[in-house]
Amino acid sequence: MAFTYFFRDLQTLEMVRDHVIPALRSRRFIKIWDAGCAMGPEPYTLAIILRENMGPTFRNVKIYATDIDESGHFGEIVNNGIYPKDQVKRIPKRIFEKYFKENGNPGHFIVAEKLRRCVEYQHHDLLSLVPIMKDLGLIMCKNVLLHFNEKERVEVIKMFHDALAKGGFFVTEQTQKMPSQVSRLFEPVVSHAQLFRKRS
Ligand SMILES: C[S@@+](CC[C@H](N)C(=O)[O-])C[C@H]1O[C@@H](n2cnc3c(N)ncnc32)[C@H](O)[C@@H]1O
């Protein structure tokens, strides 16, 4: 259930780069919630894309990465940012060389400190329907909502809407359609990805 990998679904992340960064980069604080982050490849991939494209304003970004984590180990893995070779081998060479280095334990690589500073893990159950905070600029929730029934999906998306700042964004995976019960709360940003902007 916690299947994930670095640079998964790059097309959706490129939509974030092209549409979300320009809209949020002038904000003093850019708060992002990665809901259902698994062991961290997703929030760290997002952090890399933001750092590569935002220049100095990247220092204003915080990614709050959360998961229900039935194993009890995700917090340690995400916060330490150490991954074995087989999990980092898909990362493009230039990016890998820039943001990862061997950590002393052969075959294991640590994420650069500037990215680890930006990503903060918390345990969180989406079905509690209590947001981790409000005024978020972006909520990313990919490959998680499919595990919920329709009523749960609708309630979780309402909670996301409530947690977003005015003009904030919500992105989910390509195959996850916005339920009709909540579609009035968001406007689609593009036709070819599940990227939405909060209607005020
Ligand atoms: C398939 S992984 C997706 C990881 C990442 N978002 C990605 O797309 O690569 C699904 C994640 O959702 C988490 N999850 C499942 N139910 C959840 C819940 N109620 N609250 C928070 N996270 C949950 C699982 O623990 C798992 O890590």
PDBQT file of the ligand as one rigid body, heavy atoms in Angstrom, charges set to zero:
ROOT
HETATM    1  C1  LIG A 301       0.513   4.104  -2.739  1.00  0.00    +0.000 C 
HETATM    2  S1  LIG A 301       1.135   5.102  -1.421  1.00  0.00    +0.000 S 
HETATM    3  C2  LIG A 301       1.311   6.640  -2.277  1.00  0.00    +0.000 C 
HETATM    4  C3  LIG A 301       2.559   7.367  -1.889  1.00  0.00    +0.000 C 
HETATM    5  C4  LIG A 301       2.821   8.648  -2.679  1.00  0.00    +0.000 C 
HETATM    6  N1  LIG A 301       1.761   9.610  -2.462  1.00  0.00    +0.000 N 
HETATM    7  C5  LIG A 301       2.979   8.359  -4.148  1.00  0.00    +0.000 C 
HETATM    8  O1  LIG A 301       2.055   8.639  -4.925  1.00  0.00    +0.000 OA
HETATM    9  O2  LIG A 301       4.022   7.844  -4.538  1.00  0.00    +0.000 OA
HETATM   10  C6  LIG A 301      -0.345   5.370  -0.452  1.00  0.00    +0.000 C 
HETATM   11  C7  LIG A 301      -0.031   5.962   0.923  1.00  0.00    +0.000 C 
HETATM   12  O3  LIG A 301      -1.248   6.395   1.520  1.00  0.00    +0.000 OA
HETATM   13  C8  LIG A 301      -1.165   6.173   2.908  1.00  0.00    +0.000 C 
HETATM   14  N2  LIG A 301      -2.515   6.195   3.496  1.00  0.00    +0.000 N 
HETATM   15  C9  LIG A 301      -3.498   5.261   3.377  1.00  0.00    +0.000 A 
HETATM   16  N3  LIG A 301      -4.566   5.604   4.110  1.00  0.00    +0.000 NA
HETATM   17  C10 LIG A 301      -4.270   6.791   4.712  1.00  0.00    +0.000 A 
HETATM   18  C11 LIG A 301      -4.968   7.639   5.615  1.00  0.00    +0.000 A 
HETATM   19  N4  LIG A 301      -6.204   7.347   6.054  1.00  0.00    +0.000 N 
HETATM   20  N5  LIG A 301      -4.350   8.776   6.037  1.00  0.00    +0.000 NA
HETATM   21  C12 LIG A 301      -3.108   9.074   5.600  1.00  0.00    +0.000 A 
HETATM   22  N6  LIG A 301      -2.383   8.303   4.764  1.00  0.00    +0.000 NA
HETATM   23  C13 LIG A 301      -2.959   7.172   4.328  1.00  0.00    +0.000 A 
HETATM   24  C14 LIG A 301      -0.482   4.812   2.987  1.00  0.00    +0.000 C 
HETATM   25  O4  LIG A 301       0.080   4.582   4.268  1.00  0.00    +0.000 OA
HETATM   26  C15 LIG A 301       0.579   4.930   1.879  1.00  0.00    +0.000 C 
HETATM   27  O5  LIG A 301       1.807   5.384   2.365  1.00  0.00    +0.000 OA
ENDROOT
TORSDOF 0
